């Protein structure tokens, strides 16, 4: 049951998130209507006439009225999606569209019988929307499994939309009748006692009405927001007596107004989140919290914090539970003390709306610098109270970000082997992949990638060349696996851009080394099979080699098998043009790819590099040893060099040498080196003999 209730809460929260466009539309209209700038108001009146606000008010009211009906349907859809994903028999589950229609019908039935307007948004209609959205989805999912309700037995050859509509019609009718009966029964019950009036009079009778009812207001508002429900609607009905107080004369009429509550307790929106925005900007320099805070700066100045509530999120976030309640309660106490002591007085309670920015709202309400100072004090206190929680949330966010990144890395690399598209996924992995692709494009544009070079040694011991290896240290995630980097570039269509960036930087490095006398060393550069479909590739390679004064034979392109090499005539033509330029070709990861032997027949190669998964455990796996001997024999027959990578120990090197390998690359000789460290290594190993 606990898991089911969590599904209900998540569905409700996500439904309010889905309706954010409607919320922001209404907020924008309110800002246009009530912007507290006399020059703006005069300009609008002169341009559009004295009644310019009327159509905007009408649209704003209609968007708000539509909210409850839309909320009912969306909650049902959100929930049925989750129930469908948990079902072992998805074919029997109802379509979300039909469930949404049923939920809307049920909402109209219930509100009509209970005397509410179906297009009016209040605390009662919001509560009904949540209950009916959840109940409709649960009931239809349960009844769909009852075969007796499949009265029509339509053929699956029917039109899909018609089939789903008719299949669920009996169920939708039964659910509608059920809610009709329930609403009719409730309508016959006597009116419930007015708990609100009783509570209000009890609180005021004790002499502490302001404190009791103000605390209750904050707790109700914050509590509803924390579970994802619009808390402002819960107190909207009581705006005539702020802090849930009807009889304002019983306390002090100069502070018990809703504008005061909005201006001195909910600064920046529910939870006094202007202080949270400031605390995040003080504490963080990058990451999700920082991005959300920056986006929220301007809305928070107009007391709109939906982005923070749902974006950080604050909803259902235990790390912000304490400050989300503690901060507004603290500001409420400070404000009450200031107003009850007579330090600050409200002069014009009707001069502001809930969207009036801080400082301006304090001045308009109090016409006193004391009021402004009070508001600045509350903003400072809210910032200080939020700071330690922001730091803890940032530590947790960073830990979770790293875990999500590691999971995404493993998933992306695995998916790369199955050739499933990554960036189109709609889960967390897809989101991280799309984020990385965006950052990769920026990194290429701003030269934030690096290239390191791992030496390659001849069987006699001396160095014969290097392999260029691209590296990317992401500003948030840290080191990005080269395999994932290539897969993301291939998946997003950026592999040509990445490949050209790497090739040019390699040519720049090789030109510098040549100037120091290292022309005889080859530069091996990896190229994706997808790049072989680029008709402009040979021209680019030739132009780049010429631009930096290199000889084509100094460059060796290692064709990786990250993707299958196309057998099209276009690829054959491009490979031939590259060979004609004089650039050498090599087969990377030979022995474990799609069709390594076939590729040797298709184009002339200068070297074959044995797959690292074969060379790693050559000392313990006799099968791998036999494979290496076979590849070495093939290399000698074809007069091509056989390169062994991942050579990490002397015994491994000697074994590979005995099996016929010609060139060795791995940590036994050297790890990948920075460009500036290579010349020194070249000099010290140029004439080195076999060890």
C-alpha positions as CSV (number, residue, x, y, z in Angstrom):
1,X,0.0,0.0,0.0
2,X,2.9,2.3,0.8
3,X,4.2,1.9,-2.7
4,X,0.8,2.5,-4.2
5,X,0.4,5.8,-2.2
6,X,3.8,6.9,-3.5
7,X,2.7,6.3,-7.0
8,X,-0.4,8.5,-6.3
9,X,1.8,11.3,-4.9
10,X,4.3,11.2,-7.8
11,X,1.4,11.2,-10.3
12,X,-0.1,14.2,-8.6
13,X,3.2,16.1,-8.4
14,X,4.0,15.4,-12.1
15,X,0.5,16.5,-13.1
16,X,1.1,19.9,-11.5
17,X,4.5,20.0,-13.3
18,X,2.7,19.2,-16.6
19,X,0.4,22.2,-16.0
20,X,3.2,24.7,-15.4
21,X,2.7,26.2,-18.9
22,X,-0.9,27.0,-17.8
23,X,0.4,28.4,-14.5
24,X,3.0,30.6,-16.2
25,X,0.5,31.8,-18.7
26,X,-1.7,33.1,-15.9
27,X,1.3,34.5,-14.1
28,X,2.4,36.4,-17.2
29,X,-1.1,37.8,-17.6
30,X,-1.2,38.9,-14.0
31,X,2.1,40.7,-14.4
32,X,0.9,42.4,-17.5
33,X,-2.3,43.5,-15.7
34,X,-0.9,44.5,-12.3
35,X,2.6,45.6,-13.0
36,X,3.1,48.3,-10.3
37,X,4.6,50.9,-12.6
38,X,2.4,54.0,-13.1
39,X,4.2,54.9,-16.4
40,X,3.5,51.4,-17.8
41,X,-0.2,51.5,-16.7
42,X,-0.6,54.9,-18.4
43,X,1.1,53.7,-21.5
44,X,-1.2,50.7,-21.8
45,X,-4.3,52.8,-21.3
46,X,-3.2,55.3,-23.9
47,X,-2.4,52.6,-26.4
48,X,-5.3,50.2,-25.9
49,X,-7.9,52.3,-24.0
50,X,-9.2,52.4,-20.5
51,X,-10.6,48.9,-20.6
52,X,-7.4,47.2,-21.9
53,X,-7.3,44.9,-18.8
54,X,-10.7,43.4,-19.5
55,X,-9.7,40.8,-22.1
56,X,-6.6,39.9,-20.2
57,X,-8.6,39.4,-17.0
58,X,-11.0,37.2,-18.9
59,X,-8.2,35.0,-20.3
60,X,-6.5,34.8,-16.9
61,X,-9.8,33.7,-15.3
62,X,-10.5,31.1,-18.0
63,X,-7.0,29.6,-17.7
64,X,-7.5,29.3,-14.0
65,X,-11.0,27.8,-14.4
66,X,-9.7,25.1,-16.8
67,X,-7.0,24.1,-14.3
68,X,-9.1,21.6,-12.2
69,X,-10.6,19.8,-15.1
70,X,-7.2,19.5,-16.8
71,X,-5.6,18.4,-13.5
72,X,-8.1,15.5,-13.2
73,X,-7.4,14.1,-16.6
74,X,-3.6,14.5,-16.4
75,X,-3.4,12.8,-12.9
76,X,-5.3,9.8,-14.4
77,X,-2.9,9.7,-17.3
78,X,0.2,10.0,-15.1
79,X,-1.0,7.2,-12.9
80,X,-2.2,4.8,-15.6
81,X,1.2,5.1,-17.3
82,X,2.8,3.9,-14.0
83,X,0.2,1.2,-13.5
84,X,0.7,0.0,-17.1
85,X,4.5,-0.2,-16.6
86,X,4.0,-2.3,-13.4
87,X,1.6,-4.7,-15.1
88,X,2.7,-8.1,-16.4
89,X,0.0,-7.9,-19.2
90,X,0.3,-4.6,-20.9
91,X,-2.0,-5.7,-23.7
92,X,-4.9,-5.7,-21.3
93,X,-4.2,-2.3,-19.8
94,X,-6.4,0.7,-20.8
95,X,-5.1,3.4,-23.1
96,X,-4.2,6.6,-21.2
97,X,-6.3,8.8,-23.5
98,X,-9.5,6.8,-22.7
99,X,-8.7,7.0,-19.0
100,X,-8.3,10.8,-19.2
101,X,-11.7,11.1,-21.0
102,X,-13.3,9.0,-18.2
103,X,-11.7,11.1,-15.5
104,X,-13.0,14.3,-17.1
105,X,-16.5,12.9,-17.4
106,X,-16.4,11.8,-13.7
107,X,-15.2,15.3,-12.6
108,X,-18.1,16.9,-14.5
109,X,-20.6,14.4,-12.9
110,X,-19.4,14.9,-9.4
111,X,-19.0,18.7,-9.4
112,X,-22.5,19.0,-11.0
113,X,-24.2,16.9,-8.3
114,X,-22.3,18.5,-5.4
115,X,-23.1,22.0,-6.6
116,X,-19.6,23.1,-7.7
117,X,-18.8,24.6,-11.1
118,X,-16.7,22.3,-13.3
119,X,-14.8,25.3,-14.5
120,X,-13.9,26.9,-11.2
121,X,-10.6,26.3,-9.4
122,X,-10.8,26.3,-5.6
123,X,-9.5,24.2,-2.7
124,X,-12.5,21.9,-3.0
125,X,-12.2,21.5,-6.8
126,X,-8.5,20.8,-6.5
127,X,-9.1,18.1,-3.9
128,X,-11.8,16.6,-6.1
129,X,-9.5,16.6,-9.1
130,X,-6.8,14.7,-7.2
131,X,-9.2,12.1,-5.8
132,X,-11.1,11.6,-9.0
133,X,-8.0,11.4,-11.1
134,X,-6.5,8.7,-8.9
135,X,-9.7,6.8,-8.4
136,X,-10.6,6.8,-12.1
137,X,-7.2,5.3,-13.1
138,X,-7.3,2.7,-10.4
139,X,-10.9,1.6,-11.1
140,X,-10.5,1.4,-14.8
141,X,-7.2,-0.5,-14.6
142,X,-8.9,-3.0,-12.2
143,X,-12.1,-3.4,-14.3
144,X,-10.2,-3.8,-17.5
145,X,-9.1,-7.2,-16.4
146,X,-12.7,-8.3,-16.0
147,X,-13.5,-10.3,-19.1
148,X,-17.2,-9.9,-18.5
149,X,-16.9,-6.2,-19.4
150,X,-15.5,-7.0,-22.8
151,X,-19.0,-7.2,-24.2
152,X,-18.4,-6.3,-27.8
153,X,-15.5,-8.7,-28.5
154,X,-14.3,-6.6,-31.4
155,X,-11.8,-8.0,-33.9
156,X,-8.3,-6.7,-33.6
157,X,-8.5,-5.9,-37.3
158,X,-10.7,-3.0,-36.3
159,X,-9.4,0.6,-36.4
160,X,-7.1,1.0,-33.4
161,X,-8.8,4.2,-32.1
162,X,-12.3,2.6,-32.6
163,X,-11.2,-0.7,-31.0
164,X,-9.9,1.0,-27.8
165,X,-12.9,3.4,-27.5
166,X,-15.4,0.6,-27.8
167,X,-13.5,-1.9,-25.7
168,X,-13.4,0.5,-22.8
169,X,-16.9,2.1,-23.2
170,X,-18.7,-0.4,-20.8
171,X,-16.0,0.1,-18.2
172,X,-16.1,3.9,-18.5
173,X,-19.9,3.9,-18.2
174,X,-19.8,1.7,-15.1
175,X,-17.2,3.9,-13.4
176,X,-19.3,7.0,-14.3
177,X,-22.4,5.5,-12.8
178,X,-20.4,4.6,-9.7
179,X,-19.3,8.2,-9.1
180,X,-22.8,9.4,-9.9
181,X,-24.2,7.2,-7.1
182,X,-21.4,8.3,-4.7
183,X,-21.9,12.0,-5.4
184,X,-25.7,11.6,-5.0
185,X,-25.3,9.9,-1.7
186,X,-22.9,12.6,-0.4
187,X,-25.4,15.2,-1.5
188,X,-28.0,13.7,0.7
189,X,-25.8,13.8,3.8
190,X,-26.2,16.8,6.2
191,X,-23.7,19.6,5.9
192,X,-20.5,19.1,7.8
193,X,-19.9,21.4,10.7
194,X,-17.8,24.5,9.8
195,X,-14.5,23.5,11.3
196,X,-12.9,26.6,10.1
197,X,-15.2,28.9,11.9
198,X,-14.9,26.9,15.1
199,X,-11.1,26.9,14.9
200,X,-10.9,30.6,14.2
201,X,-13.1,31.7,17.1
202,X,-11.3,29.3,19.5
203,X,-7.9,30.7,18.5
204,X,-9.0,34.3,18.8
205,X,-10.8,33.7,22.1
206,X,-7.5,32.6,23.7
207,X,-5.8,35.8,22.8
208,X,-3.2,34.2,20.6
209,X,-5.3,34.0,17.4
210,X,-2.6,35.7,15.3
211,X,0.1,33.3,16.3
212,X,-2.0,30.1,16.1
213,X,-3.8,30.8,12.8
214,X,-0.7,32.3,11.2
215,X,1.2,29.1,12.1
216,X,-1.6,27.0,10.7
217,X,-1.6,29.0,7.5
218,X,2.1,28.4,6.9
219,X,1.9,24.7,7.8
220,X,-1.1,24.1,5.4
221,X,0.5,26.2,2.6
222,X,3.9,24.6,2.9
223,X,2.6,21.1,3.5
224,X,0.5,21.0,0.4
225,X,3.3,22.5,-1.7
226,X,5.8,19.9,-0.4
227,X,3.7,17.1,-1.8
228,X,3.3,18.9,-5.1
229,X,-0.2,20.4,-4.6
230,X,-0.8,24.1,-5.1
231,X,-0.8,25.4,-1.5
232,X,-1.8,28.9,-2.5
233,X,-5.2,27.7,-3.6
234,X,-5.8,26.3,-0.1
235,X,-5.6,29.8,1.5
236,X,-7.0,31.7,-1.5
237,X,-10.5,31.4,-0.2
238,X,-9.5,33.2,3.0
239,X,-7.8,36.2,1.5
240,X,-10.3,38.6,3.1
241,X,-8.8,37.7,6.5
242,X,-5.2,36.8,6.0
243,X,-3.7,34.1,8.2
244,X,-7.2,32.5,8.3
245,X,-8.6,35.2,10.5
246,X,-12.2,36.4,9.8
247,X,-12.7,38.9,12.6
248,X,-9.8,41.2,12.0
249,X,-11.0,43.7,14.6
250,X,-10.4,41.1,17.3
251,X,-6.6,41.4,16.7
252,X,-5.0,44.3,14.9
253,X,-6.4,45.4,11.5
254,X,-3.0,46.8,10.4
255,X,-1.3,43.6,9.7
256,X,-3.8,40.8,9.2
257,X,-4.0,41.1,5.4
258,X,-3.1,38.7,2.6
259,X,-0.7,41.3,1.0
260,X,1.3,41.4,4.2
261,X,1.5,37.6,4.3
262,X,2.7,37.5,0.7
263,X,5.2,40.4,1.2
264,X,6.8,39.5,4.5
265,X,6.4,35.8,4.8
266,X,6.4,34.3,1.3
267,X,9.1,36.5,-0.2
268,X,9.9,35.0,-3.6
269,X,7.1,32.5,-3.3
270,X,6.0,29.8,-1.0
271,X,8.8,29.0,1.5
272,X,10.4,32.5,1.1
273,X,12.4,31.0,-1.7
274,X,14.0,34.2,-2.8
275,X,16.4,33.5,0.1
276,X,16.9,30.0,-1.3
277,X,17.8,31.4,-4.7
278,X,20.4,33.7,-3.2
279,X,21.8,30.9,-1.0
280,X,22.2,28.6,-4.1
281,X,24.0,31.3,-6.1
282,X,26.3,31.9,-3.1
283,X,27.1,28.2,-2.6
284,X,27.3,26.8,-6.1
285,X,29.0,27.8,-9.4
286,X,27.6,25.1,-11.6
287,X,25.3,22.1,-11.6
288,X,21.6,21.6,-11.6
289,X,20.9,23.7,-8.5
290,X,22.8,26.6,-9.9
291,X,21.0,26.4,-13.3
292,X,17.6,26.3,-11.7
293,X,18.4,29.2,-9.4
294,X,19.6,31.3,-12.3
295,X,16.4,30.6,-14.2
296,X,14.4,31.4,-11.1
297,X,15.9,34.8,-10.4
298,X,13.5,36.9,-12.3
299,X,10.3,34.9,-11.5
300,X,11.3,35.0,-7.8
301,X,11.4,38.8,-7.9
302,X,7.7,38.5,-8.7
303,X,7.1,35.9,-6.0
304,X,6.8,33.0,-8.5
305,X,8.7,29.9,-7.4
306,X,7.2,27.1,-9.4
307,X,10.5,26.5,-11.2
308,X,12.3,25.9,-7.8
309,X,9.4,23.9,-6.4
310,X,9.3,21.4,-9.2
311,X,12.8,21.9,-10.7
312,X,15.2,21.4,-7.9
313,X,12.9,19.8,-6.8
314,X,11.6,20.9,-3.4
315,X,8.6,18.6,-3.7
316,X,9.1,15.4,-1.8
317,X,12.8,16.3,-1.3
318,X,13.8,15.4,2.3
319,X,16.9,17.7,2.1
320,X,14.7,20.7,1.9
321,X,11.8,19.6,4.2
322,X,13.1,21.3,7.3
323,X,14.0,24.8,5.8
324,X,10.9,24.8,3.6
325,X,8.8,24.9,6.8
326,X,11.3,26.5,9.2
327,X,12.0,29.6,7.1
328,X,8.4,30.9,6.6
329,X,7.6,30.1,10.2
330,X,10.6,32.2,11.3
331,X,9.7,35.1,9.0
332,X,6.1,34.9,10.2
333,X,7.2,35.3,13.8
334,X,9.6,38.2,13.1
335,X,6.9,40.0,11.0
336,X,4.2,39.4,13.7
337,X,6.5,40.9,16.4
338,X,7.3,43.9,14.2
339,X,3.7,44.7,13.4
340,X,2.3,43.9,16.9
341,X,5.0,46.0,18.6
342,X,4.0,49.0,16.4
343,X,7.4,49.2,14.8
344,X,5.9,48.9,11.3
345,X,2.4,49.9,10.2
346,X,0.4,49.0,7.0
347,X,-0.7,52.2,5.3
348,X,-2.0,51.0,1.9
349,X,-3.0,47.2,2.1
350,X,-4.6,47.4,-1.4
351,X,-1.6,49.0,-3.1
352,X,0.1,45.7,-3.9
353,X,-0.7,42.3,-5.5
354,X,1.1,39.0,-4.8
355,X,3.3,39.6,-7.8
356,X,4.7,43.0,-6.6
357,X,8.5,42.6,-6.2
358,X,10.2,42.8,-2.8
359,X,11.3,46.2,-1.6
360,X,8.7,47.9,-3.7
361,X,6.0,45.9,-2.0
362,X,7.3,46.8,1.5
363,X,7.5,50.5,0.5
364,X,4.0,50.6,-1.0
365,X,2.5,48.8,2.0
366,X,4.1,50.7,4.8
367,X,5.4,53.9,3.1
368,X,8.2,53.6,5.6
369,X,11.9,52.7,5.4
370,X,11.2,50.6,8.5
371,X,9.0,48.3,6.4
372,X,11.7,48.1,3.7
373,X,14.3,47.3,6.4
374,X,12.1,44.6,7.9
375,X,11.7,43.0,4.5
376,X,15.5,43.2,3.8
377,X,16.0,41.6,7.2
378,X,13.6,38.7,6.4
379,X,15.3,38.1,3.1
380,X,18.7,38.0,4.8
381,X,17.5,35.6,7.5
382,X,15.9,33.3,4.9
383,X,19.2,33.2,3.0
384,X,21.2,32.4,6.1
385,X,18.7,29.6,7.2
386,X,18.8,28.0,3.7
387,X,22.6,28.1,3.3
388,X,23.6,24.9,5.3
389,X,20.8,22.9,3.7
390,X,21.9,24.1,0.2
391,X,25.4,22.9,0.9
392,X,24.2,19.5,2.1
393,X,21.9,19.3,-1.0
394,X,24.8,20.2,-3.3
395,X,27.0,17.4,-1.8
396,X,24.2,14.9,-2.2
397,X,23.5,16.2,-5.7
398,X,27.1,15.7,-6.7
399,X,27.1,12.2,-5.4
400,X,23.9,11.3,-7.2
401,X,25.2,12.9,-10.3
402,X,28.3,10.8,-10.3
403,X,26.3,7.6,-9.7
404,X,23.8,8.5,-12.5
405,X,26.8,9.3,-14.8
406,X,28.4,5.9,-14.0
407,X,25.2,4.1,-14.6
408,X,24.7,6.0,-17.9
409,X,28.2,5.3,-19.0
410,X,27.7,1.5,-18.5
411,X,24.4,1.6,-20.2
412,X,25.6,3.7,-23.1
413,X,28.6,1.5,-23.7
414,X,26.5,-1.6,-23.6
415,X,23.9,-0.1,-25.9
416,X,26.7,0.9,-28.2
417,X,27.4,-2.8,-28.7
418,X,23.8,-3.5,-29.5
419,X,23.6,-0.4,-31.8
420,X,20.5,1.0,-30.1
421,X,20.1,4.8,-30.3
422,X,21.0,6.5,-27.1
423,X,20.0,10.2,-27.3
424,X,16.4,9.4,-28.2
425,X,15.8,7.5,-25.0
426,X,13.3,9.2,-22.7
427,X,14.8,7.9,-19.4
428,X,17.6,9.4,-17.2
429,X,20.2,7.8,-19.4
430,X,18.8,9.6,-22.5
431,X,18.7,12.9,-20.6
432,X,22.4,12.5,-19.5
433,X,23.3,11.5,-23.1
434,X,21.7,14.6,-24.6
435,X,23.3,16.8,-21.9
436,X,26.7,15.3,-22.8
437,X,26.1,15.8,-26.5
438,X,25.4,19.4,-26.0
439,X,28.5,19.9,-23.8
440,X,30.6,17.9,-26.3
441,X,29.6,20.3,-29.1
442,X,30.7,23.2,-26.9
443,X,33.9,21.4,-26.0
444,X,34.8,20.9,-29.6
445,X,34.0,24.5,-30.5
446,X,36.0,25.9,-27.5
447,X,38.9,23.5,-27.9
448,X,38.2,21.9,-24.5
449,X,39.1,18.4,-25.6
450,X,42.7,17.1,-25.4
451,X,44.7,14.5,-27.3
452,X,47.3,12.3,-25.7
453,X,49.8,10.0,-27.5
454,X,50.8,6.5,-26.5
455,X,54.1,5.3,-27.9
456,X,54.4,2.2,-30.2
457,X,57.6,0.2,-30.0
458,X,59.1,-2.1,-32.6
459,X,59.9,-5.8,-31.6
460,X,63.6,-4.6,-31.5
461,X,62.7,-2.1,-28.8
462,X,62.9,1.3,-30.5
463,X,59.9,3.6,-30.9
464,X,58.3,3.7,-34.3
465,X,55.3,5.9,-33.7
466,X,52.4,6.9,-31.5
467,X,48.6,6.5,-31.4
468,X,46.5,9.6,-30.8
469,X,43.9,9.2,-28.1
470,X,41.2,11.8,-27.5
471,X,40.4,12.7,-23.9
472,X,37.6,14.7,-22.4
473,X,37.3,15.9,-18.8
474,X,33.8,17.1,-18.3
475,X,33.4,20.1,-15.9
476,X,30.8,18.2,-13.8
477,X,31.2,14.5,-14.5
478,X,35.0,14.4,-14.7
479,X,36.7,11.9,-17.0
480,X,34.4,10.7,-19.8
481,X,35.2,7.2,-21.2
482,X,36.6,7.5,-24.8
483,X,34.3,4.7,-25.8
484,X,31.3,6.6,-24.6
485,X,32.6,9.8,-26.2
486,X,32.8,8.1,-29.6
487,X,29.4,6.5,-29.2
488,X,27.7,9.8,-28.3
489,X,29.4,11.5,-31.3
490,X,28.3,8.7,-33.6
491,X,24.7,8.7,-32.2
492,X,24.3,12.4,-32.5
493,X,25.8,12.9,-35.9
494,X,28.8,14.8,-34.5
495,X,31.4,12.2,-35.4
496,X,32.7,14.0,-38.5
497,X,33.1,17.2,-36.5
498,X,34.9,15.3,-33.7
499,X,37.1,13.4,-36.1
500,X,38.2,16.5,-38.0
501,X,39.0,18.3,-34.7
502,X,41.2,15.3,-33.6
503,X,42.9,14.9,-37.0
504,X,43.9,18.6,-37.2
505,X,45.2,18.7,-33.7
506,X,47.3,15.6,-34.4
507,X,48.7,17.2,-37.5
508,X,49.7,20.3,-35.5
509,X,51.5,18.1,-32.9
510,X,53.2,16.1,-35.6
511,X,54.4,19.2,-37.4
512,X,56.0,20.4,-34.1
513,X,57.7,17.1,-33.6
514,X,59.0,17.1,-37.2
515,X,60.6,20.4,-36.6
516,X,62.6,18.7,-33.8
517,X,63.7,15.9,-36.1
518,X,61.1,13.1,-35.6
519,X,59.8,12.8,-39.1
520,X,60.3,9.0,-39.1
521,X,57.7,8.4,-36.5
522,X,54.1,7.6,-37.6
523,X,51.0,9.2,-36.2
524,X,48.1,6.7,-35.8
525,X,44.7,8.4,-35.7
526,X,41.4,6.6,-35.1
527,X,38.6,7.1,-37.5
528,X,35.0,5.9,-37.2
529,X,33.5,3.9,-40.0
530,X,30.7,6.5,-40.1
531,X,33.3,9.1,-41.2
532,X,33.9,6.9,-44.3
533,X,30.5,8.1,-45.7
534,X,31.7,11.7,-45.8
535,X,32.5,12.5,-49.4
536,X,34.6,15.5,-48.3
537,X,36.8,13.4,-46.0
538,X,39.7,12.7,-48.5
539,X,39.9,16.4,-49.5
540,X,40.0,17.4,-45.8
541,X,42.7,14.9,-45.0
542,X,44.8,15.9,-47.9
543,X,44.4,19.6,-47.2
544,X,45.3,19.2,-43.5
545,X,48.4,17.2,-44.3
546,X,49.5,19.8,-46.8
547,X,48.7,22.7,-44.5
548,X,51.0,21.5,-41.8
549,X,53.8,20.4,-44.1
550,X,53.5,16.6,-43.5
551,X,54.1,13.7,-45.7
552,X,51.0,11.5,-46.1
553,X,52.9,8.3,-45.1
554,X,53.5,9.8,-41.7
555,X,49.8,9.4,-41.0
556,X,48.1,6.1,-40.4
557,X,44.3,6.0,-40.0
558,X,43.1,3.2,-37.7
559,X,39.6,2.2,-38.7
560,X,37.7,1.3,-35.6
561,X,34.8,-1.1,-35.6
562,X,32.6,1.0,-33.3
563,X,30.1,0.7,-36.1
564,X,29.8,-1.6,-39.0
565,X,31.7,-0.5,-42.1
566,X,29.3,0.0,-44.9
567,X,29.8,-2.1,-48.0
568,X,28.5,0.7,-50.3
569,X,30.4,1.9,-53.3
570,X,30.7,5.4,-51.7
571,X,32.8,3.9,-48.9
572,X,34.9,2.0,-51.4
573,X,35.6,5.2,-53.3
574,X,36.5,7.2,-50.2
575,X,38.9,4.4,-49.0
576,X,40.6,4.3,-52.4
577,X,41.0,8.1,-52.4
578,X,42.6,8.1,-49.0
579,X,45.0,5.4,-50.2
580,X,45.8,7.4,-53.3
581,X,46.7,10.4,-51.1
582,X,49.4,8.2,-49.5
583,X,47.9,8.0,-46.1
584,X,48.2,4.5,-44.6
585,X,45.2,2.5,-43.4
586,X,45.1,0.1,-40.4
587,X,42.5,-2.2,-39.0
588,X,41.9,-1.6,-35.3
589,X,40.4,-4.2,-32.9
590,X,41.2,-6.9,-35.4
591,X,39.8,-10.3,-34.6
592,X,36.7,-9.3,-32.6
593,X,34.9,-7.1,-35.1
594,X,32.0,-7.6,-37.4
595,X,34.0,-8.8,-40.4
596,X,37.7,-8.2,-39.9
597,X,38.9,-10.7,-42.6
598,X,36.5,-9.4,-45.2
599,X,37.7,-5.8,-44.7
600,X,41.3,-6.9,-45.5
601,X,40.0,-8.1,-48.9
602,X,38.2,-4.8,-49.5
603,X,41.0,-2.3,-49.0
604,X,44.8,-2.3,-48.6
605,X,45.9,-2.0,-45.0
606,X,49.4,-1.2,-43.7
607,X,48.8,-2.8,-40.2
608,X,46.4,-4.8,-38.2
609,X,46.0,-4.2,-34.5
610,X,44.9,-7.2,-32.4
611,X,41.9,-6.5,-30.2
612,X,42.9,-5.8,-26.6
613,X,40.5,-8.3,-25.2
614,X,42.6,-11.0,-26.8
615,X,46.0,-9.7,-25.8
616,X,45.2,-9.0,-22.2
617,X,45.0,-12.6,-21.0
618,X,47.3,-14.2,-23.5
619,X,49.3,-15.8,-20.7
620,X,46.4,-17.6,-19.2
621,X,44.1,-18.3,-22.2
622,X,45.4,-20.8,-24.7
623,X,42.6,-20.0,-27.2
624,X,43.6,-16.4,-27.3
625,X,47.2,-17.4,-27.9
626,X,46.1,-19.5,-30.9
627,X,44.1,-16.6,-32.3
628,X,47.1,-14.3,-32.0
629,X,49.4,-16.8,-33.8
630,X,46.8,-17.1,-36.6
631,X,46.5,-13.3,-37.0
632,X,50.3,-13.0,-36.9
633,X,50.7,-15.6,-39.7
634,X,48.0,-13.8,-41.7
635,X,49.9,-10.5,-41.2
636,X,53.2,-12.0,-42.5
637,X,51.4,-13.6,-45.5
638,X,49.9,-10.2,-46.4
639,X,53.1,-8.3,-45.6
640,X,51.4,-6.0,-43.0
641,X,52.5,-5.2,-39.5
642,X,50.8,-6.9,-36.5
643,X,50.3,-4.5,-33.6
644,X,49.6,-5.8,-30.0
645,X,48.0,-3.3,-27.7
646,X,47.4,-3.4,-23.9
647,X,50.9,-4.8,-23.4
648,X,51.4,-4.3,-19.6
649,X,54.1,-6.8,-18.5
650,X,57.5,-8.1,-19.7
651,X,56.2,-11.7,-19.7
652,X,53.2,-10.7,-21.8
653,X,55.4,-8.8,-24.3
654,X,57.8,-11.8,-24.7
655,X,54.9,-14.1,-25.2
656,X,53.4,-11.9,-27.9
657,X,56.8,-11.5,-29.5
658,X,57.1,-15.3,-29.7
659,X,53.7,-15.5,-31.3
660,X,54.8,-13.2,-34.1
661,X,53.7,-9.7,-33.2
662,X,55.7,-6.9,-34.7
663,X,54.8,-3.7,-32.7
664,X,53.8,-3.3,-29.1
665,X,51.8,-0.6,-27.4
666,X,50.8,-0.5,-23.7
667,X,51.8,0.6,-20.2
668,X,54.8,-1.8,-20.2
669,X,56.5,0.7,-22.5
670,X,54.6,3.9,-21.6
671,X,51.2,5.3,-20.7
672,X,49.7,8.0,-23.0
673,X,51.8,11.1,-22.9
674,X,50.9,14.8,-23.2
675,X,52.1,16.4,-26.5
676,X,54.8,18.4,-24.7
677,X,56.2,15.3,-23.0
678,X,56.6,13.3,-26.3
679,X,59.8,14.8,-27.7
680,X,61.8,13.9,-24.6
681,X,60.4,10.4,-24.7
682,X,61.2,10.1,-28.4
683,X,64.9,11.1,-27.9
684,X,65.4,8.6,-25.0
685,X,63.9,5.6,-26.8
686,X,64.8,6.3,-30.4
687,X,67.7,3.8,-30.5
688,X,66.7,1.7,-27.5
689,X,67.3,-2.1,-28.0
690,X,65.0,-4.9,-27.0
691,X,64.8,-5.5,-23.3
